[in-house]
């Protein structure tokens, strides 16, 4: 039995980061496959079929060596993508979960021999001030409120410019409306953790906050994910990435208690 894992990634050109990646076991021992299609003088579309990556970021990590190989000696960066995901549920080892990720790759300037010290990812405690923490928490709750109340224009406004380029308002609104209709009324939204990063590699320099959350809805008990925010020059934060994983109650009722806990662990729901 498989559970569909649904996620929406908002940002174009967000490179893989270890904090967001999750690689799962591959009990069937199936190798990943990568199909390459050239899209222009400076670009490719890579299609990954993976039985070991449990989210888009992990899939992007699988693609990075191939992207670097294709673009060498120039640098490789990720652009728009789409994906389909099925999750393996305990007791179905003969039918592993599968990720199909279609990823645009752009080849840029020649890559330097080694990243500068400023480009290194950092998640040291105390990186953010109390005011920055307050702003991220407030922005996250305002975003959730707007989504849950169907105020889609207000929610969409906080997306970063690149995220809006990657997903039009009408397409984004349709996805959120479909989720709200399926989930029912929001009953609980909890921020469980905030992790800070300064100048992650291969993205626009700056301060980033990854906000882990869990939620409950009238028709969904298991729901979690993260929001990734980037600080602007004026001190405000814009949403560069969003991911959410869930199963509805109808599917949950068919699972054994032990299987439900394993699903929570797969989704990293606390």
N, C-alpha and C positions, 0 to 999 in steps of 0.2 A: 504493500500500500504506500502511496506517495502523497505528500502534502505539498501543495504549491506554496512556494516562498515568494512573496510579492514585495518588490522594493522599487522605489523611485529615486533615481540619482539625478540631481539637478545640475550639477556643474559640468561644463565642458572643460577639458584641459586640467582635470584633477588627477595627479599622478598617484600611484599606489603608495600607501603609507602603512608601515608595520602595525600601527595602532588600530587600523581599521580592517586588517586582513584576517581571514580565518580559513585555514586549509583543513579539510576533513579527511578521514580515512577513506581508502578506496578498496573495500573488501573484495571486489571482483577483479582487481588488478588491471583494470582497463587503462590504457595509455591515453593521454590527452592528444587531440588532433588540432592542428592549426592550418587553416586555409588562407592563402594570401591572394589578394586581388589588388592590382595597381589602380589607383584612382586619379593619377596625374603625375607630373614630373616630381612633385615633392610629397606625395601622399600614397597611402595604402589603406585598404580595409582588411583587417584580420578577423577571421571567424574562428573562435575557440570552442571546441567541444570538450568539456572537462568533467571528469568524474571525481575529482579531488578537491576542487575549489568550491567553497560553500557560500561565496558572495562575489559581487562584481570586483571588489578590490583585490581579492585573492586571485581572481581570474586575470586581472590586469597584471599582476605580478608574474603569472605564467607567461604572459605575452611580451613582457619587457625585453627578455633576451632576443626574441625574434625581431621586435621593433628596432632594437639597437643594431642588430645585424643588418637589417634592410637599409637603415639610414646611414650607417657608418661611411665616412668619418664624421658625418653631421650628427647633431643631437636629435633624439626622437621625443615627441610629446604626444599625449593622448588628447583626442577631441571628442566628438559626439559618439555615442554608442547606444545600443539596445541589447536586451538580453531576455532569455527565457530560463526559468529555473524550476526544477523539481527537487524536493528534499526526500532523502531516504528516511523511512521510519523503521524503528527497531523491529526485527523479525523478518525483514525483507532484504537480506544480504545478497540475494541473487539479482536484485533490482536496485542498483546503487542510484543515488541522486545524480542529476546531470545539470550542468550549466552550459548554455549556448550563448556566447558573448560575441557580438559584432562590434568591433572597435575601430574607429578611424584613427590613423596615425599620420602625423605631419612631421616631415624631416625639416629641421631648421639649420641654424648656423653650426659650424664645426664645433664639436664638443671639446671642452678643455680636458687636459690630462687628469685632473683631479678636482673635485668640488672645493670651493673655498670654505674657510671655517664658518663664514656667515651663512653658508647654504646648508649647514648641518641641522638636522631636526633636533629639537630640544623639547623636553617635557619636564623640566625641573620644577619642583614645588616652589611656590612663591613668585612665579613668573608674572602673574597677573595681580593687579591691585584689587582692593576690595570694591572699588567703583566699577572696574571692568567686569568682575564677577557678577555684581549686581545688574549691570546692563545686559549681560548675556542671559542671565536667569529671567530678567524681565522680558527681553525680546523673545525668548523661547516661549514663555507663557502667553504673550500676546499673539504670537504666531499660532500656537495651539488653539487659543480661544477663537481666533478668526476662522481657522479651518473648521473647528467643531460647530461653529454657529453659522456656517455657510457664507461667511463674508469673504468670498474668494478674492475679490479685488484687493482688499486690505492685506490678506495673507500674501498674495503674489508680489505686492510692492516691496517686500523685504528681500526678495531674491536678488542675488548679484546680477550684474549686467550680462555676464557670460551665461549664467543659468537661464536668463530670459531669452537669450539668443538660441540656446539649445532646445528650449521648450516654450512654445507660444502660450499665451494666456489661455486660449480656448482649449488647447490640448491638456494643459495642466489642470484647468478647471474641471474638465471632463473626468480625469483620473480621480480627483478629489471628491467630486460628486458621486461617482460610482462607489468609492470607498465608504463615504458617509451613509449611502443607502444600504450598503451591506452590513456595516458595523452597528448602525443605530446610534442612539444618543451616547455621548461620552460620559462616563461615570467617574473616571479617575485618570489623572495625568501626573506622573511622578518623575522628576529629574533625579536620577540615581548617581550621576557622576559627571564632572566636567574636567577634561584634560586639555592642557594648554600647550601650544606649539608655536615656536617662533622661527620663521623662515624655513618651512619645510622645502625639500628639494623639488625642483621642476614645477613649482607653482609661483604665483605672484608673491613676492616677499611681504612679510607682515606677521601679525599676531593672529593665530587661529585658536578657536575653542571648539572641542568636540563634546557635545552634550548628549550623554546617554540617557534614555528615558524608557519607562514602561507605562502602559495604559490599559484601561479596561473600558469596554463599551457594552451596550445592551446585548449585542449578539457576538461579542468577541471578548474572551477572557485572557487569551495569550497574545500580547502585542507589545513589541519593543523595537528599538532602533536607536538612531542618533541623528543629531543635527550638527552640521559643521558651519561655524560662523567665522568671518574674517573682519578684523577691525579696519575701519576707514580713517582717512586723515582727520575727520571731524570727531572721531571717538565713537561713532555709531558702528554697529555690526550688521553685515549683510549675510544672507544665507547662501552658501556656495555648494552645499551638499545635504541631501536627506536620504535616509534609508529606513524602511520599516518592514518588519517581518511579523507574520501573524497566521493563526488558523482560526476559523470561525467555530462557534459552539457546536454546530451540526457535525463538523468533522471531529471535533474534540470528543464528543460523546461516543464515538466509535472506537476510541483508543483506550487501552488499558492504562491504569494509573502509572505504571512504570514507564510506559511509552510517552505519556504526557510529560513526565519529568525530563526524559531524554530530548524531547522536542524543545522544551524550555532551554536546555543546555545548548542545543544546536543553534537556537536563535539568540542565545545569550540573554534571555529574559530572566530578570531577578524577581 
